[in-house]
Each structure stands twice: as structure tokens, then as C-alpha cells.
Amino acid sequence: MLISPRRRPMALPDPHPGPSSAQEQPQDACAAQESADDLAVRRLIDANLDRAREGLRVLEDWARFALERADLVSRTKDMRQTLGRLHRDAYKLARHTASDSGAGLGHPAQAERRQPAQVVAANAARVQEALRVLEEFGRSSDPPLAAAAAAIRYGLYDLEVALLQGSRDGARRRQLLARCHLYLVTSPMPELEAMVAAALDGGVRLVQYRAKPGSPGPDGAPLSDGQRLEQARALRRLCSDHGALFLVNDRIDLALAVDADGVHLGQDDLPPAVARRLLGEGRLIGRSTHALPQLQQALRDGCDYVGVGPVQATPTKPGRAPVGLEYVRQAAAACPIPFFAIGGLGLETIPQLQRVGAERIAVVRAITEAADPAAASRALLTGLGRPS
């Protein structure tokens, strides 16, 4: 009998096959590529966070030391610190400067930035470009960073305008303000224009047009807005001719209508932040203060100067209790911006004001009621140690 040879059992496919060497190589290559890409993304995020934070610091220091604008400093610092909180250790550890082909590279355009406005514009652009990179590459790997970068980038557009405007008109006005030590606040009177012209001839370089509601006009009737506009225009022209600053009390609309250098606001007037939005960054905002907390708030609001008083009782502020010299002393110790002591002041009060630290005064009657406003202005400036 023939015996059939034993058949080998048919090999069945393994339902869970292990990877072959041919399959392992593409997967390993993909993993290596993903790892390299992740590292590259972390490196470029680190580089652009550094770039954005450095540029913001340039803008912040310009706002602080040149413009002396606490509000702009605060806005810029908030942006910079937000990015600092999002600058994770993983990004910093991916840094490798030695292998960065772009490290240390410059550009001829950098040497052409000779004006502060050019430096401000260049660094604002640098920050905006870096934020865009963070936004694009952070969407998939770090959504909170991408969202923050987008928000800061849009906020920076307005901040850049504020810094550039402040760098030109605002810088010129604030530099002139810093040189002013005698401030003339007008009061309605028959020969207003002639009085202001004489005071300017005597050396006054800061004038405020003040005409409260119900103030009498030349005919004795309450001033109309048309008459206020006519008076403000005339005083604006006089101040321009003498290189003096011209401000308007309370009325932002009137200040804009005559292209004034700024406004002075009382505690019951519009908030400085609202005034700033209406006036722009290039104009001055002053604020009346009667106590240290009000002065500190004015600083936070970005005011350019403050009035401190009334030091003595005065008919121009009926019902307002005098603050005396103690508040002047406090202001001298705490105020980094120009402050003007005000309220019943004249030549005879300057020595005691100087003893508590005041360098600047604002006056009404000491000039407006003087027989010779030019001579009175010169005498006040001499008493302040700033002869015209």
C-alpha cells in the first residue's frame, strides 16, 4: 500500500504581525522629522518672544524717559509682561545661539535711524512682525500664546500711533512745559487781549483761557460760545507769536477748535482718559488737585502737569477750603511731573513756597489786576529765579 507523504500544515497569516525592518524605517524617519520640526518651532518661538519683549522694552523706555507718559508706560509694560509669563522654559531650553545662522546679523538700515521717531517706528514694526510669527506657529502648539500675540499685535497698532505722535508734537510741548515756571490763568475782563499780550511781553510762556459758564462778556451779559471762540482764537494767535503754550480750561471742543496746546481739567470735569482719546497723544492735559490721592490719580491717568491748591483762600475758587503749604510740601516730594502751586499767590508768597519745594506757580490776579502786567510778570519770574 502506498503511503502519502505527510503534508505540512498551511501557514496562516498572523493577525497581529510585528513590524518588519522595512516598515520601521519610514516610521522612525517620520518620528525623527516630527521631533526636528518641534524643536525648530520651539526655537523660533523662543527667538520671537525675545525679539518682541526687547522691542517692547525700547518702546516702554521711550514712553518713560522721553515722553514721561505713565499711561503709555503701563500699556507697554503690560504687553511685555504678558509675553514674559508665556515664555515657557521649554522654549528657552531649545535655544542654541551657536548654531543660529542669523545670530548677530545686522542691516545697513539700522545705522540710518538717527531720530527717536525712527527708532520708535522700527521697534514697533519689529514687535509686530515677531508677534505675527508667534501667532502663526503657536496656533497648533500653544494656542494661549497665539491668542495673546494676536491681541497684543492689534493693541500695538494704536500704541505705536500714540508713541509717534507723542514723539513729535507732544515732545515739543512737554519740553516747553518743563521750562515754564509762571502760569497765567485768565479771568474775564474788558481788555483781556491787551493784558495777555503784556504778560507775554513780560516773559510768561504758559497761558490758560478760563471763562466759566455765566462769565460776563464785554457788554456785561454772559459770554456766548461765539464770544468764547473769538477770544480763544485771539489769545491762541498771541501765544503762537510769542512761542508760548496756550491751554483752555474745561472745554475740549473749544481747545480743538482753536488748535490749543491742551486743556486743564478740574476734578468735576471729564476724566483725563476721555480727554486723551478726544485730544490725541500730542496735546497737554493738566488737572486740578486738592489732596495727595488726587495727585496720585492724575499721575496714573497720564496727566502732563497738575495744579496744587488752593494754597490760600481766593475769590476765583469760592467755597474751596485752602490746602495750605503742607500739601505743597507733599507734592514736592511725590510729584515727578511739573506741578504749579495755585491759589491767592503773588510775589510775596514765593519765598515760603520755595521753602517747601515749589518751583512753579499759577496766578490770576497777580497779573490780571496789576497796573502793569508786563512788569508784574517780570517781577514774578525774577522772584522764581527765572528772570525773563
C-alpha positions in Angstrom: 0.0 0.0 0.0 1.3 3.4 -0.9 1.6 5.8 1.9 1.1 9.5 1.1 3.8 11.8 2.4 2.6 14.0 5.4 1.6 17.4 4.3 2.9 20.3 6.1 0.2 22.5 7.6 -0.6 25.6 5.7 0.8 28.7 7.3 -1.9 31.1 8.3 -1.3 34.9 8.4 -0.5 36.4 11.8 -3.4 38.6 12.8 -1.0 40.8 14.8 2.1 40.9 12.7 5.2 42.7 14.2 6.8 45.5 12.2 9.3 44.5 9.7 12.5 46.4 9.2 11.1 47.9 6.0 8.1 49.2 7.9 10.2 50.5 10.9 12.4 52.8 8.8 9.6 55.2 7.5 8.1 55.4 10.9 11.4 56.2 12.6 12.1 58.7 9.9 8.7 60.4 10.5 9.2 60.5 14.2 12.7 62.0 13.7 11.3 64.6 11.4 8.5 65.5 13.8 11.0 65.8 16.6 13.2 68.1 14.5 10.2 70.2 13.5 9.0 70.5 17.1 12.5 71.7 18.1 12.6 74.2 15.3 9.2 75.6 16.3 10.3 75.9 19.9 13.5 77.7 18.8 11.7 80.2 16.6 9.0 80.8 19.3 11.8 81.5 21.8 13.6 83.8 19.3 10.5 85.8 18.5 9.4 86.1 22.2 12.8 87.5 22.9 12.5 89.9 19.9 9.1 91.1 20.8 10.0 91.6 24.5 13.2 93.5 23.7 11.3 95.8 21.2 8.6 96.5 23.7 11.3 97.4 26.3 12.6 100.0 23.8 9.1 101.5 23.4 8.5 101.4 27.2 11.7 103.3 28.0 10.9 105.9 25.4 7.5 106.4 26.9 9.1 106.6 30.4 12.1 108.8 29.9 11.4 110.9 26.9 7.6 111.3 26.9 7.2 110.9 30.6 3.8 109.3 30.0 2.9 106.9 32.8 -0.2 105.7 30.9 1.9 104.6 27.9 4.5 103.0 30.1 1.8 101.0 31.8 0.3 99.8 28.5 3.7 98.8 27.1 4.8 97.1 30.3 1.5 95.0 30.4 2.2 93.7 26.9 5.8 92.9 27.7 5.0 91.1 31.0 2.2 89.1 29.3 4.7 87.7 26.9 7.1 87.1 29.7 4.6 84.9 31.5 4.0 82.9 28.3 7.8 82.4 27.7 7.9 78.8 28.8 11.1 77.0 29.9 10.7 74.6 27.0 11.3 77.5 24.6 14.3 78.8 26.4 15.9 75.3 26.7 15.5 74.9 22.9 17.8 77.9 22.4 21.1 77.3 20.7 22.7 80.6 19.6 25.9 78.9 18.3 24.0 77.1 15.6 21.7 80.1 14.7 22.8 81.3 11.3 21.0 84.6 11.8 22.6 85.5 15.2 24.5 88.8 15.1 23.4 89.8 11.7 22.8 93.5 11.2 21.4 95.6 8.4 22.5 99.0 7.0 19.1 100.5 7.7 19.9 100.3 11.5 22.6 102.9 11.0 20.1 105.2 9.3 17.9 105.6 12.4 19.1 108.9 13.6 15.9 110.3 15.0 14.0 109.0 18.0 10.8 108.7 15.9 12.7 106.4 13.5 13.8 104.2 16.4 10.3 104.0 17.8 8.8 103.1 14.4 11.4 100.5 13.7 11.0 98.8 17.1 7.2 98.8 16.8 7.5 97.1 13.4 9.9 94.6 14.9 7.5 93.7 17.7 4.5 93.4 15.2 6.5 91.1 13.0 7.6 88.9 15.9 4.0 88.7 17.2 2.8 87.6 13.8 5.3 84.7 13.8 4.2 83.7 17.3 0.5 83.8 16.2 1.1 81.6 13.2 3.3 79.0 14.7 1.6 79.0 18.1 -1.9 78.1 16.8 -1.3 74.4 16.9 1.4 74.1 19.6 0.5 76.8 22.1 -3.0 78.3 21.5 -2.9 80.7 24.6 0.4 82.2 23.2 -1.1 82.6 19.7 -4.2 84.3 21.1 -2.1 86.7 23.3 0.2 87.5 20.4 -2.8 88.4 18.2 -4.4 90.6 20.9 -1.1 92.4 21.6 -0.4 92.9 17.9 -3.7 94.7 17.4 -3.2 96.8 20.5 0.2 97.8 19.4 -1.1 99.5 16.3 -2.8 102.2 18.4 0.1 102.3 20.9 2.5 103.0 18.0 0.5 105.9 16.9 0.4 107.3 20.4 4.1 106.9 20.8 4.9 108.6 17.4 2.5 111.4 18.0 4.0 111.9 21.4 7.4 111.8 20.0 6.8 114.9 17.8 4.2 117.5 18.8 3.9 116.1 22.3 7.6 116.1 23.0 7.9 119.7 21.8 5.0 120.8 24.0 6.2 118.8 27.1 9.7 120.2 26.7 8.4 123.7 26.7 6.1 122.9 29.6 9.1 121.8 31.6 10.7 125.2 31.1 7.6 127.1 32.3 7.6 128.3 35.9 4.9 131.0 35.7 1.4 130.1 34.6 -1.1 132.8 33.8 -4.8 131.8 34.2 -7.0 134.4 32.7 -10.3 135.8 34.0 -13.0 137.6 32.0 -12.1 141.3 31.8 -12.7 144.1 29.3 -9.1 144.3 27.9 -8.3 140.6 28.0 -6.2 140.5 24.8 -4.1 143.5 25.8 -3.5 142.1 29.2 -2.3 138.7 27.9 -0.1 140.4 25.3 1.6 142.4 28.0 2.1 139.3 30.2 3.7 137.5 27.2 6.0 140.5 26.7 7.0 140.2 30.3 8.1 136.6 29.8 5.0 134.4 30.5 5.1 131.3 28.4 2.1 129.4 29.6 -1.4 130.8 29.4 -4.8 129.3 30.2 -8.0 130.7 28.8 -10.6 130.4 31.6 -14.2 131.5 31.1 -16.6 129.6 33.3 -20.4 129.4 32.4 -22.1 132.7 33.3 -18.8 134.7 33.0 -19.6 138.2 31.8 -18.6 139.4 28.4 -17.5 142.9 27.3 -21.1 144.1 27.4 -21.8 142.7 30.9 -24.0 139.9 29.5 -23.0 136.3 29.9 -20.4 135.2 27.3 -21.8 133.2 24.4 -19.8 130.3 22.9 -19.2 132.5 19.8 -17.6 135.1 22.0 -15.5 132.5 23.8 -14.3 131.2 20.4 -13.4 134.7 19.3 -11.4 135.3 22.5 -9.7 132.0 22.5 -8.6 132.5 18.8 -7.1 135.9 19.6 -5.2 134.5 22.6 -4.0 131.5 20.6 -2.5 133.8 18.0 -0.8 135.9 20.6 0.7 132.8 22.3 1.9 131.4 19.0 3.6 134.7 18.1 5.5 134.5 21.4 6.3 130.8 21.4 4.1 130.2 24.4 1.8 127.3 25.3 -1.9 128.0 25.2 -4.4 125.9 27.1 -8.2 126.0 27.5 -10.0 125.4 30.8 -12.5 122.6 30.7 -13.7 123.0 27.1 -12.2 120.3 24.9 -14.3 121.3 22.0 -13.0 124.9 22.2 -9.4 123.7 22.6 -9.7 121.6 19.4 -11.5 124.5 17.5 -8.6 126.9 18.1 -5.8 124.2 17.9 -4.8 124.8 21.5 -1.8 123.0 23.0 -4.1 121.3 25.5 -6.7 121.6 28.3 -6.9 122.0 32.0 -9.4 119.8 33.8 -11.0 120.2 37.2 -11.9 117.3 39.5 -15.6 117.5 38.3 -14.7 117.7 34.5 -14.3 114.8 32.0 -11.8 112.1 33.1 -8.4 112.5 31.6 -8.6 109.2 29.8 -11.7 110.5 27.9 -9.9 113.8 27.2 -6.9 112.0 25.9 -9.0 110.0 23.4 -10.5 113.2 22.1 -7.4 115.3 22.1 -4.8 112.7 20.9 -1.4 112.0 22.4 0.3 115.2 21.3 -1.6 117.7 23.4 -1.2 118.5 27.1 -3.6 117.7 29.9 -3.5 119.4 33.2 -5.5 118.5 36.3 -6.5 120.5 39.4 -5.7 118.6 42.6 -6.5 119.4 46.2 -5.0 116.4 48.1 -2.3 113.8 47.6 -4.6 111.0 46.5 -5.9 113.2 43.7 -2.4 113.9 42.6 -1.5 110.2 42.6 -4.6 109.5 40.4 -3.6 112.2 38.0 -0.2 110.5 37.6 -1.9 107.2 36.9 -4.1 109.0 34.4 -1.1 110.2 32.4 -1.6 113.9 33.1 1.2 116.2 32.0 1.1 118.6 34.9 -1.1 119.3 38.0 -2.3 122.3 39.9 -1.7 122.1 43.6 -4.0 124.2 45.8 -5.7 126.4 46.5 -2.8 127.3 48.8 -4.8 130.3 50.2 -8.4 131.3 50.0 -9.2 133.0 46.7 -12.3 134.6 45.1 -11.6 132.6 41.9 -12.4 129.4 43.9 -15.3 130.5 46.2 -16.2 127.8 48.8 -13.0 125.9 48.3 -11.0 125.5 51.6 -7.3 126.3 51.3 -4.9 123.4 51.5 -2.0 125.4 52.9 1.7 124.7 52.5 1.6 121.1 53.7 0.0 119.8 50.6 2.6 121.7 48.5 5.3 120.0 50.6 3.7 116.6 49.9 3.5 117.4 46.2 7.2 118.4 46.0 8.2 115.1 47.5 5.8 112.9 45.4 5.3 114.5 42.0 7.6 113.6 39.1 5.8 115.9 36.6 5.6 119.7 36.7 3.2 121.0 39.4 2.1 124.5 39.8 1.1 125.9 43.3 -2.0 128.0 42.9 -4.5 130.0 45.0 -4.1 133.5 46.1 -0.4 133.7 45.3 1.8 136.6 44.5 5.3 137.9 44.7 5.3 138.0 48.5 4.3 134.3 48.8 7.1 132.9 46.6 9.8 132.6 49.3 7.6 130.4 51.6 6.5 128.3 48.6 10.1 127.7 47.7 11.0 126.7 51.2 8.6 123.7 50.9 9.8 122.7 47.5 7.6 124.6 45.0 9.4 125.8 41.8 6.3 126.8 39.8 3.3 129.0 40.5 0.0 129.7 38.7 -1.6 133.1 39.2 -4.7 135.1 38.2 -5.0 138.4 39.9 -1.2 138.9 40.5 -1.1 139.7 36.7 -4.6 140.4 35.5 -5.2 143.1 38.2 -1.7 144.5 38.0 -1.3 148.1 36.8 1.5 146.9 34.5 1.0 143.2 33.6 4.4 143.0 31.9 6.3 144.4 34.9 4.3 142.1 37.2 5.2 139.1 35.1 8.9 140.0 35.1 8.9 140.5 38.8 7.3 137.1 39.4 9.8 135.4 37.2 12.6 137.1 38.9 11.2 136.0 42.3 11.1 132.4 41.0 14.7 132.7 40.0 13.8 132.6 36.3 14.2 136.2 35.0 12.9 136.8 31.5 
